[in-house]
């Protein structure tokens, strides 16, 4: 998980790929996450940045097959790579949505995720102890809440009994009844490769790293907790 890795000082390919879209500047209300304790489960809402993570974590709980609805979004046409039935492929300005509505093997999804980490997996399904719903569309920023309270986490919805997943998502928080987490990404500099003059523009864009700080704000049962982590990713 990108934010957990950053706060643990881990800057791998996943973190780098997630930050490629950022230039210098401040980016507020990113990686939105909410949680609320219910009778026997927790209700979790999350921004689009968590879609692939939640899809993978929940599919890992399934057996050999799962009934899945949703879309795989990619700039590539993946029809020749997908080994299960798809309803259709929608294409808008070079962005393709591969529509899924049927039985798939989790291993087939994992294979695609590993091969195409930049693809977006907006999939909905349920299993023992959980129900996952993700909006079947390309990623987008959260919509504003009531009274201009800022964007809210509304892209992914998960009801789960999995305490380990809860602790993973809300790392470093501990027990809670209700929580809201947001991140501000401040990119202060772009670190270019030492051999930048030898590279093509596309290679420079792919290899350049972002330097800055992430500010994590968590409202835990009405109390605010603020923490920061530096990054070069």
C-alpha positions in Angstrom: 0.0 0.0 0.0 1.5 3.3 -1.2 1.0 5.4 1.9 2.0 2.7 4.3 5.2 2.2 2.4 6.0 5.9 2.4 5.6 6.1 6.1 7.7 3.0 6.5 10.5 4.5 4.3 9.9 2.1 1.4 10.1 3.7 -2.0 9.7 0.9 -4.6 8.3 0.7 -8.1 4.7 0.9 -6.9 5.3 4.1 -5.0 7.2 5.6 -8.0 4.5 4.7 -10.5 1.8 6.2 -8.2 3.7 9.5 -8.1 4.5 9.9 -11.8 1.4 12.0 -12.3 2.5 14.7 -9.8 4.5 17.8 -10.7 5.8 20.3 -8.2 3.1 21.6 -6.0 0.6 20.7 -3.3 -2.0 18.0 -3.8 -4.7 18.0 -1.1 -7.2 15.3 -0.2 -5.5 12.4 -1.7 -5.7 8.7 -0.6 -9.0 9.4 1.2 -10.1 6.7 3.6 -13.0 6.3 6.1 -14.0 3.6 8.5 -16.9 3.1 10.9 -17.5 0.2 13.3 -20.8 -1.5 12.9 -22.4 -4.4 14.9 -20.1 -7.2 13.6 -18.4 -5.6 10.7 -16.6 -2.4 9.7 -17.8 -0.2 6.9 -14.9 1.2 4.9 -15.0 3.8 2.2 -12.0 4.8 0.1 -10.8 6.9 -2.8 -10.0 5.4 -6.2 -6.3 5.0 -5.2 -7.3 2.0 -3.1 -9.3 0.1 -5.8 -6.5 -2.2 -7.0 -5.4 -2.9 -3.4 -8.9 -3.8 -2.2 -9.6 -5.9 -5.3 -6.5 -8.0 -4.6 -6.9 -8.3 -0.9 -10.5 -9.4 -1.2 -9.8 -11.8 -4.1 -7.2 -13.5 -2.0 -10.1 -14.6 0.3 -12.0 -16.3 -2.5 -11.8 -19.9 -3.5 -11.2 -21.1 -7.0 -13.8 -18.9 -8.6 -15.7 -15.6 -8.0 -18.7 -13.9 -9.4 -17.3 -10.5 -10.5 -18.8 -7.4 -12.0 -17.0 -4.2 -13.0 -14.3 -3.0 -15.4 -10.6 -3.2 -16.0 -9.4 0.2 -17.3 -6.3 0.5 -19.4 -4.8 2.4 -22.3 -4.0 -1.0 -23.8 -6.5 -3.3 -25.4 -6.2 -6.4 -23.2 -8.7 -8.7 -25.0 -5.8 -10.9 -26.2 -4.5 -11.1 -22.6 -7.7 -11.7 -20.7 -8.4 -15.4 -20.3 -12.0 -15.2 -19.2 -15.2 -13.9 -20.7 -15.8 -10.2 -21.1 -19.0 -8.6 -22.1 -17.5 -5.8 -24.2 -14.8 -3.2 -24.5 -15.6 0.5 -24.4 -13.1 2.9 -25.9 -13.1 6.6 -25.2 -10.1 8.8 -26.2 -7.8 5.8 -26.0 -8.9 4.7 -22.6 -10.4 1.2 -22.7 -12.9 -0.3 -20.3 -13.1 -4.1 -20.4 -16.5 -4.9 -18.9 -16.7 -8.0 -16.8 -19.9 -9.7 -15.5 -19.5 -13.3 -14.7 -17.4 -16.0 -13.1 -13.6 -15.6 -13.1 -10.7 -17.3 -11.3 -8.9 -15.0 -8.9 -5.6 -16.3 -10.3 -6.6 -14.9 -13.7 -7.0 -11.4 -12.2 -3.7 -11.6 -10.3 -1.9 -12.5 -13.5 -3.2 -9.4 -15.2 -2.5 -7.2 -12.2 1.1 -8.4 -12.1 1.6 -8.0 -15.8 -0.1 -4.6 -16.1 0.4 -2.8 -12.8 -0.8 0.5 -14.3 -4.2 -0.9 -15.3 -7.1 0.0 -13.0 -9.2 -2.9 -11.6 -12.6 -1.5 -10.5 -14.3 -4.8 -9.6 -17.2 -5.7 -7.3 -17.8 -9.1 -5.6 -18.6 -10.7 -2.3 -17.3 -13.5 -0.2 -17.4 -14.9 3.2 -17.3 -12.0 5.7 -17.1 -9.2 3.1 -18.8 -7.3 0.4 -16.7 -5.1 -2.0 -18.2 -2.5 -4.3 -16.1 -0.3 -6.6 -17.6 2.2 -9.1 -17.1 0.7 -12.6 -15.3 3.6 -14.2 -11.9 5.2 -14.6 -10.4 6.7 -11.4 -11.5 10.1 -10.3 -11.1 12.4 -7.3 -13.7 12.2 -4.6 -16.8 14.4 -4.8 -17.3 17.2 -2.3 -19.2 16.5 0.9 -22.0 18.5 2.5 -21.4 22.1 3.3 -18.1 22.2 1.3 -16.4 19.9 3.8 -14.1 18.8 1.0 -13.9 15.6 -1.0 -15.2 12.5 0.6 -14.2 8.9 0.0 -16.9 7.5 -2.2 -15.2 5.4 -5.0 -14.8 2.1 -3.1 -17.1 0.6 -0.5 -16.2 -2.4 1.7 -18.0 -4.1 4.5 -15.6 -6.6 6.2 -15.0 -8.6 9.3 -11.2 -8.8 8.6 -9.4 -7.1 11.5 -6.0 -7.7 9.9 -7.1 -5.8 6.7 -8.5 -3.0 8.9 -5.1 -2.6 10.7 -3.3 -2.7 7.4 -5.4 0.1 5.9 -5.4 2.3 9.0 -1.8 1.6 10.0 -0.5 3.1 13.2 -4.0 4.1 14.4 -5.1 1.3 16.8 -8.7 0.8 17.8 -11.4 3.2 16.7 -15.2 3.5 16.3 -15.1 6.1 13.5 -12.2 7.5 11.4 -11.5 9.7 8.4 -8.0 9.9 6.9 -6.7 12.2 4.2 -3.3 12.9 2.7 -1.7 16.0 1.3 1.2 15.4 -1.1 3.7 18.2 -1.3 6.2 17.8 -4.2 9.1 20.2 -3.6 11.4 19.0 -6.3 11.9 16.7 -9.3 15.0 14.5 -9.2 16.2 13.7 -12.7 18.5 10.7 -13.6 22.2 11.5 -13.7 22.3 10.5 -17.4 19.3 12.7 -18.3 21.0 14.1 -21.4 21.3 10.6 -22.9 17.6 9.7 -22.4 14.5 10.3 -24.5 11.8 12.6 -23.1 9.5 9.6 -22.4 12.3 7.9 -20.5 13.0 11.0 -18.5 9.3 11.2 -17.5 9.3 7.6 -16.4 12.6 7.7 -14.5 12.4 11.1 -12.8 11.6 10.9 -9.1 9.5 13.2 -6.9 10.9 14.6 -3.7 8.8 16.1 -0.9 6.6 15.3 2.1 3.3 13.6 2.7 1.1 15.0 5.5 -1.4 12.5 6.9 -4.4 13.8 8.8 -6.5 11.3 10.7 -9.7 12.2 12.6 -10.0 9.3 15.1 -13.2 9.4 17.1 -13.3 13.1 16.8 -9.6 13.7 17.7 -7.1 14.9 15.1 -3.8 13.1 14.5 -1.3 14.6 12.1 1.9 12.9 10.9 4.5 13.6 8.2 6.8 11.5 6.1 9.5 12.6 3.6 9.8 10.8 0.3 12.0 10.6 -2.8 10.0 8.3 -5.2 
